[in-house]
Amino acid sequence: MTKRHWLLALLSLAILVLPTHVESRATATDVSVGADLFRSSCAGCHGRNATGARGPDLTRGTFRHAGDDAALFRVIANGIPGSPMPGALAFHSEPAVWQLVAYIRSLNRTLTAPEDAGDPAAGKQLFEQRGRCLTCHLVDGRGACLGPDLSGIGRGRTRSSLRLSLVQPNAEVDPAWWRVRLVDRAGRVYQGRRMDEDTYAVRVLDESGHLRTFQRAATRSIERIETSTMPGYQSELTPSELDDLVAYLTTLTRP
């Protein structure tokens, strides 16, 4: 047996002797690192917000091949034979796989809610008042254009996807809303929404609403910012208030 075969055999044995049940002691850091790993390694099949693409939706809290955290670890670590799902241990360490488990479990705890949960009327009041959502978003012509127009957000978006956008805004940011930070030759700093860019120039909608064009040759640095400017509402709103806000967003279905 070659050295490579010995290593594969030892890896298989290590996986087989994993405990059948493990109590989760994941920290907030584990969840955060797991989210980054998920977006870089898993989003291509499961979607950046884990609500499914070529692979299944992982936000529902139930898994065909995994009944507890230990089983979920084994599925992620080994992959699923006969499917496109690869084993993550081929690319990541064992602690990293546990961090992926922590992130997926955090989605289930945060996002699972009955389809009829929430009061749309109360959600609309939160949206327009405490949530301050109209300071950035448009709904049927009311509000501002600093963020996406939400007039039709309820079409084609699941409740879990909407809730994820409220509690983890950075989980899925449309490239159309990426920002840039530029420093010109004189050291002046500009920041705004990235509207367009090519080999020679970058066009930016600045925070005052002015469209600016910057020649790459005239800039000292250009940094693309792929995070969201939207605040997370997990600590600001209670779970029931989040239900209300999601319920309201699902009613926004204007074509």
ZAKOLTOR-505708 format. One record per residue: residue number from 1; x, y, z of N, C-alpha, C in turn. Coordinates in pm, whole numbers, m for minus. Layout:
(bati NUM (X Y Z) (X Y Z) (X Y Z));
...
This chain:
(bati 1 (86 m120 0) (0 0 0) (89 124 0));
(bati 2 (58 219 m87) (139 341 m96) (111 432 23));
(bati 3 (200 529 42) (184 626 151) (53 701 137));
(bati 4 (17 735 12) (m109 807 m10) (m228 724 33));
(bati 5 (m226 593 1) (m336 505 40) (m345 493 192));
(bati 6 (m228 486 259) (m228 481 406) (m294 606 464));
(bati 7 (m259 722 409) (m317 847 461) (m468 850 441));
(bati 8 (m515 805 325) (m658 802 300) (m728 706 395));
(bati 9 (m665 592 423) (m724 495 514) (m733 551 656));
(bati 10 (m627 619 700) (m629 678 834) (m734 788 844));
(bati 11 (m748 869 737) (m849 975 738) (m989 915 747));
(bati 12 (m1013 807 672) (m1143 741 676) (m1172 686 814));
(bati 13 (m1072 627 878) (m1089 572 1012) (m1120 682 1112));
(bati 14 (m1049 794 1100) (m1073 906 1193) (m1216 956 1182));
(bati 15 (m1267 958 1060) (m1404 1006 1040) (m1505 906 1095));
(bati 16 (m1478 777 1077) (m1571 675 1121) (m1586 671 1271));
(bati 17 (m1482 708 1347) (m1489 698 1492) (m1538 827 1556));
(bati 18 (m1584 923 1476) (m1641 1044 1536) (m1760 1007 1623));
(bati 19 (m1784 1079 1734) (m1897 1047 1819) (m2029 1060 1746));
(bati 20 (m2128 982 1788) (m2259 984 1722) (m2340 1107 1760));
(bati 21 (m2306 1173 1870) (m2377 1295 1907) (m2279 1388 1977));
(bati 22 (m2281 1513 1939) (m2192 1612 1999) (m2275 1732 2038));
(bati 23 (m2261 1777 2160) (m2331 1897 2205) (m2260 2019 2150));
(bati 24 (m2335 2109 2087) (m2275 2226 2026) (m2234 2328 2131));
(bati 25 (m2109 2375 2125) (m2060 2482 2212) (m2003 2594 2126));
(bati 26 (m2064 2618 2013) (m2015 2716 1918) (m2024 2857 1976));
(bati 27 (m1924 2938 1946) (m1922 3078 1987) (m1965 3167 1872));
(bati 28 (m1985 3295 1902) (m2021 3390 1797) (m1910 3400 1692));
(bati 29 (m1785 3384 1737) (m1672 3386 1643) (m1679 3267 1549));
(bati 30 (m1714 3148 1603) (m1728 3030 1518) (m1833 3055 1409));
(bati 31 (m1944 3113 1448) (m2052 3139 1352) (m2005 3237 1245));
(bati 32 (m1933 3342 1287) (m1886 3442 1192) (m1785 3383 1094));
(bati 33 (m1689 3307 1146) (m1589 3245 1058) (m1657 3143 967));
(bati 34 (m1753 3066 1023) (m1827 2971 942) (m1902 3037 828));
(bati 35 (m1955 3157 854) (m2026 3230 749) (m1932 3266 634));
(bati 36 (m1810 3311 670) (m1711 3344 566) (m1672 3220 486));
(bati 37 (m1651 3108 556) (m1617 2983 487) (m1730 2940 395));
(bati 38 (m1853 2954 443) (m1969 2914 363) (m1975 2994 234));
(bati 39 (m1958 3126 245) (m1970 3210 127) (m1860 3179 25));
(bati 40 (m1741 3141 73) (m1631 3113 m20) (m1636 2972 m76));
(bati 41 (m1693 2876 m2) (m1685 2735 m43) (m1818 2672 m80));
(bati 42 (m1928 2722 m24) (m2056 2652 m36) (m2163 2729 m112));
(bati 43 (m2144 2862 m124) (m2251 2946 m180) (m2277 2915 m327));
(bati 44 (m2177 2862 m398) (m2197 2831 m539) (m2310 2733 m563));
(bati 45 (m2333 2643 m467) (m2441 2545 m480) (m2562 2576 m392));
(bati 46 (m2537 2632 m275) (m2647 2653 m179) (m2695 2798 m173));
(bati 47 (m2633 2888 m251) (m2673 3028 m248) (m2599 3102 m138));
(bati 48 (m2573 3230 m159) (m2497 3308 m60) (m2572 3321 72));
(bati 49 (m2705 3312 69) (m2783 3319 193) (m2831 3182 238));
(bati 50 (m2779 3075 175) (m2807 2935 213) (m2949 2892 187));
(bati 51 (m3025 2969 109) (m3164 2933 82) (m3178 2843 m41));
(bati 52 (m3066 2801 m99) (m3072 2702 m205) (m3045 2758 m343));
(bati 53 (m2979 2679 m426) (m2957 2709 m567) (m2954 2573 m636));
(bati 54 (m2834 2529 m678) (m2822 2390 m727) (m2836 2291 m612));
(bati 55 (m2793 2332 m495) (m2807 2251 m374) (m2930 2294 m295));
(bati 56 (m2966 2218 m191) (m3089 2246 m118) (m3080 2367 m25));
(bati 57 (m3196 2416 15) (m3210 2521 116) (m3163 2465 250));
(bati 58 (m3069 2535 316) (m3014 2489 443) (m3070 2566 562));
(bati 59 (m3170 2650 540) (m3221 2734 649) (m3345 2676 716));
(bati 60 (m3390 2559 674) (m3516 2506 724) (m3502 2433 857));
(bati 61 (m3379 2393 893) (m3359 2326 1021) (m3371 2176 1017));
(bati 62 (m3410 2118 905) (m3419 1973 891) (m3335 1932 772));
(bati 63 (m3261 1821 788) (m3169 1775 685) (m3191 1627 660));
(bati 64 (m3195 1591 532) (m3222 1453 495) (m3117 1358 549));
(bati 65 (m2992 1401 553) (m2882 1312 591) (m2823 1342 729));
(bati 66 (m2884 1434 804) (m2822 1474 931) (m2928 1506 1035));
(bati 67 (m2930 1429 1145) (m3028 1451 1249) (m2976 1534 1365));
(bati 68 (m2842 1544 1380) (m2784 1625 1487) (m2654 1685 1437));
(bati 69 (m2585 1758 1526) (m2465 1828 1483) (m2355 1732 1437));
(bati 70 (m2340 1618 1505) (m2238 1522 1466) (m2264 1467 1326));
(bati 71 (m2391 1438 1297) (m2425 1387 1165) (m2406 1496 1059));
(bati 72 (m2440 1620 1094) (m2421 1730 1000) (m2272 1749 972));
(bati 73 (m2190 1735 1076) (m2045 1743 1057) (m1998 1636 958));
(bati 74 (m2046 1512 975) (m2001 1404 888) (m2042 1428 743));
(bati 75 (m2163 1481 723) (m2209 1508 586) (m2120 1614 521));
(bati 76 (m2093 1723 595) (m2009 1830 540) (m1866 1781 519));
(bati 77 (m1816 1705 616) (m1677 1658 609) (m1655 1560 495));
(bati 78 (m1749 1465 479) (m1731 1356 383) (m1797 1381 249));
(bati 79 (m1894 1472 243) (m1972 1486 122) (m2082 1382 117));
(bati 80 (m2157 1380 8) (m2266 1283 m10) (m2234 1200 m135));
(bati 81 (m2205 1070 m117) (m2173 985 m232) (m2284 987 m337));
(bati 82 (m2244 989 m463) (m2342 988 m571) (m2404 1123 m599));
(bati 83 (m2354 1228 m532) (m2405 1363 m554) (m2288 1457 m582));
(bati 84 (m2317 1579 m629) (m2207 1675 m653) (m2145 1729 m524));
(bati 85 (m2199 1693 m406) (m2151 1747 m279) (m2015 1685 m243));
(bati 86 (m1908 1766 m242) (m1776 1713 m206) (m1756 1711 m55));
(bati 87 (m1653 1646 m9) (m1619 1646 133) (m1532 1766 167));
(bati 88 (m1574 1844 268) (m1501 1966 301) (m1364 1939 363));
(bati 89 (m1345 1819 420) (m1215 1789 481) (m1104 1779 377));
(bati 90 (m1141 1770 251) (m1039 1772 146) (m980 1912 129));
(bati 91 (m1051 2014 181) (m1008 2152 160) (m988 2228 291));
(bati 92 (m1056 2185 399) (m1054 2260 523) (m1019 2168 640));
(bati 93 (m979 2229 750) (m946 2154 871) (m1074 2110 942));
(bati 94 (m1058 2018 1039) (m1173 1972 1116) (m1238 2087 1194));
(bati 95 (m1161 2174 1262) (m1225 2288 1330) (m1303 2378 1234));
(bati 96 (m1252 2393 1112) (m1324 2476 1015) (m1458 2414 976));
(bati 97 (m1462 2281 967) (m1587 2213 935) (m1687 2234 1048));
(bati 98 (m1640 2229 1175) (m1729 2256 1288) (m1782 2399 1283));
(bati 99 (m1700 2492 1232) (m1747 2631 1219) (m1854 2642 1111));
(bati 100 (m1843 2562 1006) (m1950 2557 906) (m2079 2504 969));
(bati 101 (m2067 2402 1053) (m2183 2348 1124) (m2245 2458 1210));
(bati 102 (m2160 2532 1281) (m2210 2638 1370) (m2287 2743 1291));
(bati 103 (m2236 2780 1174) (m2304 2881 1092) (m2439 2830 1044));
(bati 104 (m2444 2707 993) (m2570 2653 941) (m2673 2640 1053));
(bati 105 (m2630 2596 1171) (m2722 2587 1284) (m2772 2725 1325));
(bati 106 (m2687 2826 1316) (m2730 2961 1353) (m2840 3010 1260));
(bati 107 (m2832 2971 1132) (m2938 3009 1038) (m3070 2946 1078));
(bati 108 (m3064 2819 1117) (m3187 2749 1154) (m3251 2812 1277));
(bati 109 (m3169 2849 1376) (m3225 2909 1498) (m3282 3047 1469));
(bati 110 (m3218 3121 1379) (m3258 3258 1354) (m3373 3270 1256));
(bati 111 (m3374 3180 1156) (m3463 3203 1043) (m3592 3124 1046));
(bati 112 (m3596 3016 1122) (m3714 2932 1117) (m3834 3003 1180));
(bati 113 (m3942 3014 1105) (m4065 3076 1155) (m4180 3026 1071));
(bati 114 (m4300 3012 1129) (m4415 2967 1051) (m4445 3062 936));
(bati 115 (m4503 3008 830) (m4531 3088 712) (m4630 3201 742));
(bati 116 (m4716 3183 843) (m4814 3287 874) (m4773 3373 993));
(bati 117 (m4646 3362 1034) (m4600 3440 1150) (m4594 3588 1116));
(bati 118 (m4625 3672 1216) (m4610 3816 1200) (m4736 3887 1156));
(bati 119 (m4739 4016 1189) (m4851 4104 1157) (m4802 4208 1056));
(bati 120 (m4847 4201 931) (m4799 4295 829) (m4822 4441 865));
(bati 121 (m4934 4472 930) (m4962 4612 966) (m4860 4664 1067));
(bati 122 (m4830 4579 1168) (m4728 4618 1266) (m4591 4627 1199));
(bati 123 (m4566 4538 1104) (m4439 4541 1032) (m4422 4666 949));
(bati 124 (m4530 4712 888) (m4524 4836 810) (m4490 4954 900));
(bati 125 (m4548 4956 1020) (m4519 5065 1114) (m4372 5061 1156));
(bati 126 (m4318 4941 1181) (m4176 4928 1214) (m4091 4976 1097));
(bati 127 (m4127 4936 977) (m4053 4972 857) (m4043 5122 841));
(bati 128 (m4154 5191 862) (m4159 5334 836) (m4113 5419 953));
(bati 129 (m4113 5362 1076) (m4078 5443 1193) (m3949 5392 1258));
(bati 130 (m3956 5298 1349) (m3836 5256 1422) (m3726 5201 1333));
(bati 131 (m3765 5128 1229) (m3664 5069 1142) (m3593 5169 1053));
(bati 132 (m3654 5288 1035) (m3595 5395 953) (m3561 5348 812));
(bati 133 (m3639 5254 761) (m3606 5191 633) (m3623 5285 513));
(bati 134 (m3718 5380 524) (m3742 5471 412) (m3631 5574 396));
(bati 135 (m3539 5583 492) (m3425 5673 475) (m3328 5622 369));
(bati 136 (m3340 5493 335) (m3252 5435 234) (m3326 5370 118));
(bati 137 (m3448 5319 145) (m3519 5238 46) (m3645 5309 m6));
(bati 138 (m3680 5274 m129) (m3805 5320 m189) (m3911 5211 m179));
(bati 139 (m4035 5251 m152) (m4150 5163 m162) (m4262 5242 m229));
(bati 140 (m4298 5200 m348) (m4404 5268 m425) (m4381 5418 m435));
(bati 141 (m4257 5457 m463) (m4225 5597 m485) (m4194 5677 m361));
(bati 142 (m4210 5620 m242) (m4178 5689 m116) (m4044 5641 m65));
(bati 143 (m3964 5734 m13) (m3837 5697 47) (m3719 5754 m29));
(bati 144 (m3603 5685 m15) (m3479 5732 m75) (m3418 5622 m162));
(bati 145 (m3314 5660 m235) (m3253 5568 m332) (m3114 5523 m289));
(bati 146 (m3084 5527 m159) (m2952 5484 m113) (m2939 5333 m110));
(bati 147 (m3053 5262 m110) (m3054 5116 m114) (m3151 5070 m221));
(bati 148 (m3167 4939 m237) (m3257 4886 m341) (m3402 4930 m322));
(bati 149 (m3472 4944 m433) (m3617 4967 m432) (m3684 4838 m384));
(bati 150 (m3764 4847 m278) (m3825 4728 m218) (m3971 4709 m257));
(bati 151 (m4018 4782 m357) (m4160 4777 m393) (m4205 4637 m432));
(bati 152 (m4114 4555 m485) (m4151 4419 m525) (m4070 4312 m455));
(bati 153 (m4012 4344 m339) (m3921 4252 m270) (m3988 4121 m230));
(bati 154 (m4121 4123 m211) (m4190 4001 m169) (m4206 3899 m279));
(bati 155 (m4182 3939 m404) (m4191 3843 m515) (m4059 3770 m530));
(bati 156 (m4062 3638 m519) (m3942 3559 m543) (m3845 3550 m426));
(bati 157 (m3877 3610 m312) (m3791 3599 m193) (m3864 3522 m85));
(bati 158 (m3798 3422 m28) (m3858 3345 80) (m3853 3423 210));
(bati 159 (m3934 3381 306) (m3931 3445 438) (m3793 3432 502));
(bati 160 (m3731 3315 488) (m3600 3295 550) (m3496 3386 486));
(bati 161 (m3505 3405 354) (m3411 3494 286) (m3431 3639 330));
(bati 162 (m3556 3682 343) (m3584 3818 389) (m3535 3839 532));
(bati 163 (m3558 3740 617) (m3515 3751 756) (m3364 3756 767));
(bati 164 (m3296 3676 684) (m3150 3678 684) (m3098 3816 645));
(bati 165 (m3162 3880 548) (m3120 4014 507) (m3134 4114 620));
(bati 166 (m3231 4091 709) (m3251 4183 822) (m3151 4160 935));
(bati 167 (m3117 4034 962) (m3030 4006 1076) (m2884 3992 1037));
(bati 168 (m2856 3955 911) (m2718 3943 864) (m2708 4009 726));
(bati 169 (m2710 4142 720) (m2713 4211 590) (m2596 4177 499));
(bati 170 (m2483 4137 556) (m2366 4108 474) (m2367 3968 414));
(bati 171 (m2467 3887 450) (m2470 3749 402) (m2486 3743 251));
(bati 172 (m2560 3837 194) (m2581 3839 49) (m2598 3982 3));
(bati 173 (m2496 4035 m63) (m2499 4172 m112) (m2490 4168 m264));
(bati 174 (m2593 4216 m330) (m2594 4220 m476) (m2476 4305 m524));
(bati 175 (m2398 4256 m620) (m2285 4336 m671) (m2325 4475 m719));
(bati 176 (m2451 4491 m758) (m2498 4624 m801) (m2491 4725 m687));
(bati 177 (m2481 4677 m562) (m2478 4767 m447) (m2344 4765 m375));
(bati 178 (m2243 4711 m437) (m2108 4722 m383) (m2064 4868 m386));
(bati 179 (m1974 4903 m296) (m1923 5040 m290) (m1772 5040 m317));
(bati 180 (m1719 5157 m337) (m1575 5171 m354) (m1525 5287 m270));
(bati 181 (m1402 5277 m231) (m1332 5385 m159) (m1208 5419 m240));
(bati 182 (m1201 5543 m287) (m1090 5585 m372) (m1008 5693 m303));
(bati 183 (m879 5690 m327) (m789 5795 m280) (m718 5851 m403));
(bati 184 (m732 5982 m427) (m669 6040 m546) (m523 6075 m518));
(bati 185 (m456 6127 m618) (m313 6156 m606) (m282 6258 m497));
(bati 186 (m380 6345 m466) (m361 6447 m362) (m394 6394 m223));
(bati 187 (m439 6269 m214) (m473 6211 m84) (m617 6231 m43));
(bati 188 (m698 6291 m130) (m840 6309 m99) (m913 6175 m112));
(bati 189 (m1006 6150 m19) (m1077 6023 m13) (m1221 6042 m62));
(bati 190 (m1265 5952 m147) (m1403 5953 m197) (m1462 5814 m175));
(bati 191 (m1590 5812 m144) (m1656 5683 m123) (m1799 5690 m174));
(bati 192 (m1845 5582 m231) (m1982 5579 m280) (m2014 5448 m347));
(bati 193 (m2132 5442 m404) (m2179 5321 m470) (m2108 5302 m604));
(bati 194 (m2058 5183 m628) (m1990 5152 m754) (m2096 5135 m864));
(bati 195 (m2098 5227 m958) (m2197 5222 m1064) (m2146 5145 m1186));
(bati 196 (m2016 5162 m1215) (m1959 5097 m1333) (m1808 5110 m1324));
(bati 197 (m1737 5017 m1387) (m1592 5031 m1394) (m1540 4953 m1514));
(bati 198 (m1428 5001 m1567) (m1363 4931 m1676) (m1212 4943 m1657));
(bati 199 (m1138 4915 m1761) (m992 4916 m1750) (m937 5053 m1714));
(bati 200 (m1008 5160 m1754) (m952 5294 m1742) (m1017 5381 m1634));
(bati 201 (m1143 5352 m1599) (m1214 5443 m1510) (m1311 5370 m1419));
(bati 202 (m1348 5437 m1310) (m1449 5388 m1217) (m1552 5498 m1199));
(bati 203 (m1680 5462 m1210) (m1787 5560 m1192) (m1857 5532 m1060));
(bati 204 (m1870 5637 m980) (m1919 5624 m843) (m2031 5723 m817));
(bati 205 (m2138 5675 m754) (m2244 5764 m705) (m2210 5798 m561));
(bati 206 (m2166 5922 m536) (m2118 5955 m402) (m2233 5974 m304));
(bati 207 (m2200 5998 m178) (m2300 6004 m72) (m2390 6125 m83));
(bati 208 (m2353 6221 m171) (m2437 6339 m196) (m2527 6319 m316));
(bati 209 (m2519 6200 m379) (m2603 6172 m494) (m2544 6219 m626));
(bati 210 (m2415 6256 m627) (m2351 6302 m749) (m2273 6188 m814));
(bati 211 (m2286 6175 m945) (m2214 6072 m1019) (m2076 6126 m1056));
(bati 212 (m1972 6056 m1015) (m1835 6098 m1042) (m1762 5991 m1120));
(bati 213 (m1674 6032 m1208) (m1590 5941 m1283) (m1445 5964 m1243));
(bati 214 (m1377 5857 m1204) (m1238 5865 m1161) (m1151 5784 m1258));
(bati 215 (m1051 5848 m1314) (m956 5778 m1399) (m861 5697 m1312));
(bati 216 (m845 5571 m1344) (m758 5486 m1263) (m616 5542 m1254));
(bati 217 (m568 5599 m1364) (m431 5652 m1365) (m413 5770 m1271));
(bati 218 (m526 5834 m1231) (m518 5952 m1144) (m549 5919 m999));
(bati 219 (m561 5791 m965) (m592 5753 m828) (m474 5682 m764));
(bati 220 (m462 5703 m634) (m357 5636 m558) (m399 5495 m520));
(bati 221 (m527 5477 m485) (m577 5344 m451) (m727 5337 m475));
(bati 222 (m774 5217 m506) (m917 5191 m524) (m950 5064 m448));
(bati 223 (m1038 5075 m350) (m1077 4960 m268) (m1225 4930 m291));
(bati 224 (m1254 4808 m330) (m1394 4768 m349) (m1448 4715 m216));
(bati 225 (m1565 4762 m175) (m1627 4724 m48) (m1752 4643 m79));
(bati 226 (m1749 4515 m45) (m1858 4424 m81) (m1956 4401 33));
(bati 227 (m1940 4475 142) (m2033 4462 255) (m2149 4559 238));
(bati 228 (m2252 4539 319) (m2372 4622 310) (m2363 4742 404));
(bati 229 (m2425 4852 365) (m2435 4968 454) (m2553 4955 549));
(bati 230 (m2634 4854 529) (m2755 4835 610) (m2718 4781 748));
(bati 231 (m2778 4834 855) (m2752 4780 989) (m2824 4647 1008));
(bati 232 (m2773 4563 1096) (m2842 4439 1132) (m2942 4466 1243));
(bati 233 (m3059 4404 1234) (m3166 4431 1330) (m3183 4323 1435));
(bati 234 (m3090 4226 1440) (m3109 4116 1534) (m3110 4163 1679));
(bati 235 (m3027 4262 1713) (m3023 4310 1850) (m3120 4425 1875));
(bati 236 (m3170 4487 1768) (m3259 4604 1783) (m3406 4563 1791));
(bati 237 (m3441 4454 1723) (m3580 4410 1720) (m3594 4273 1786));
(bati 238 (m3706 4250 1849) (m3733 4119 1908) (m3769 4019 1798));
(bati 239 (m3763 3887 1826) (m3803 3788 1724) (m3943 3812 1669));
(bati 240 (m4037 3851 1756) (m4173 3873 1707) (m4180 3998 1619));
(bati 241 (m4101 4101 1651) (m4097 4220 1566) (m4034 4189 1431));
(bati 242 (m3933 4102 1432) (m3875 4059 1305) (m3979 3984 1222));
(bati 243 (m4060 3900 1289) (m4169 3832 1218) (m4263 3933 1153));
(bati 244 (m4297 4040 1227) (m4387 4142 1174) (m4325 4210 1051));
(bati 245 (m4196 4244 1061) (m4130 4313 951) (m4121 4223 827));
(bati 246 (m4088 4096 848) (m4083 4002 736) (m4223 3986 674));
(bati 247 (m4325 3977 760) (m4462 3964 710) (m4500 4082 622));
(bati 248 (m4460 4203 661) (m4488 4320 577) (m4413 4314 445));
(bati 249 (m4284 4277 449) (m4204 4272 327) (m4262 4172 226));
(bati 250 (m4321 4064 275) (m4379 3966 183) (m4502 4021 109));
(bati 251 (m4560 4130 162) (m4676 4190 93) (m4634 4284 m18));
(bati 252 (m4506 4317 m28) (m4458 4411 m130) (m4430 4335 m259));
(bati 253 (m4530 4330 m344) (m4521 4246 m464) (m4550 4323 m593));
(bati 254 (m4536 4456 m588) (m4565 4535 m709) (m4468 4496 m820));
(bati 255 (m4516 4470 m942) (m4428 4434 m1055) (m4328 4547 m1086));
